[in-house]
């Protein structure tokens, strides 16, 4: 039972779709399939812009976003308040970009005012892009993308490039309404399919920048993906069976509806956090910036890795651990994608039993399940 931020659980009908025999990727049948998934990807992204499909992970999608629309020596702002914000700074520097980081302590959200100050100080408009993570998976923090984006728009020149890997399909990311230029995501998250596909939404301002961008690229050159995508085909051999999975998953998502999907993730986020509070387990991050995808917990009187070990060995439930300096200090409970309310209750009940087994007695038995249940049944 995967209660991690990715890979996330995969529905049976998606697994069955993947089990079909592959079809020729230059066939009319595949073109019809690609036309359907492209239209449904635009629905999910709430956009009429291009949404391009890569055989890659979310990191590949973000690297593509960075290298297709920027040039050697360009100045960029990078939001860094966790493992993935830190990664985008490394990618930018690897390609010779002049990188200024806007930072916040891990577990806290980026301050939009810091972006505002840096952008307003850029009177010669030398900042070419602002790169940030929407849902910081390493800490369970949701950054205020809407407000930061408003400051980028006030700048007038900089592009905004968004890591929406664990927010796309979990909370609103209205690409057109907010005018987001580049938005990257990955298949093993809210899309409910295995790893292997990545998605890049590209707006008109980014395509204008593409015309003069000079960073090296070949397989991740988005120009050919756009050209071939308009003909419902791909420039390189796609993982055909993952397209079968994507088709089935997007059909499920459309049937549920965007608002219902977002409401489910919010409900499960609140239920999980209420359960941790009832168990007197400190949360790593405040309620007002909590990610809909994952809840990070920083236990004080029980070892985080022992919790994960018992949960896995005795209940076959996988929780995520901490990264870098948080390794061994936090555990993370995923509630992203194909997760139902019953899964939340099962995980909380197993966690209660695990805590008791490990000698932690700072809660009333059943308190976590009761707290979660009150929210899930409200």
C-alpha angles and dihedrals in degrees: 000000000000112000093164132106092256151039085034127195115291121219117240093241089055091051090049091050089054091053093067119108111266120257128215109277091216092053130109089242092059092047090055090050092049092049090055097047092045091054091048092047088056088051091053092047091045090230145118090207125104115285107194126199122220133183093237145086126268088272089058090052092052093045089051090051092052100044099043098058106032137067136219110288096014114151116239137177115223123194110221121184100129148006096300098044085051089052094055089054089054092049092049092050091046088062095048098256119154099244127199114183125214103203141192131178114273107267094033128089124248112264110241089207090065089059091045092053094048093047094046090050089056095088094158091053094235094146106098100180145008113216121193146153116243099197109025100213096193094064107019094245125143113210121216097254095166094058095041089049090052089057090049090051090050088056088061100205111051121091120226116227116191133198099211093163095129098023102053106095092012104068136003116296100167100187098186098038091053095035094234111183103200125012122179130194141160135231100235094065128056091347090073096223132109123275119280110082128079130188132211122190110202125192131202096263090056092049089052089054090048090068092068102026111120108184113127117264140149118152089030094045100127095200094080091044089055094046094047093038090061086062092045094249138100134241093229136027108290126210092259097192091054087056087056088053092047091051092053095044094049090049088054091048093050090050091053093044131225097266092049091048092051092045091051093052092047092049093050092046091054093044093051093048092047090052092052091050090050089052090051091241111147115240118227100228136018126279093241092061100035118140118238088220106055142010119215118209126194108197117200104191101035131050114257094214092049088054091053092046095052092043090054100041100040103030103020090234116139118213123182123245133218124279131228110336091003093059108126092009103080140026124205128216114207121214099169132128119342096022122128131198090258089060090056092051091046092051093047092048091049090048091053090052090046093052091050090049090053092052097254108143104165094117142057110254110257094020094115095048091046093050092049092044093054090059097039092051097040 
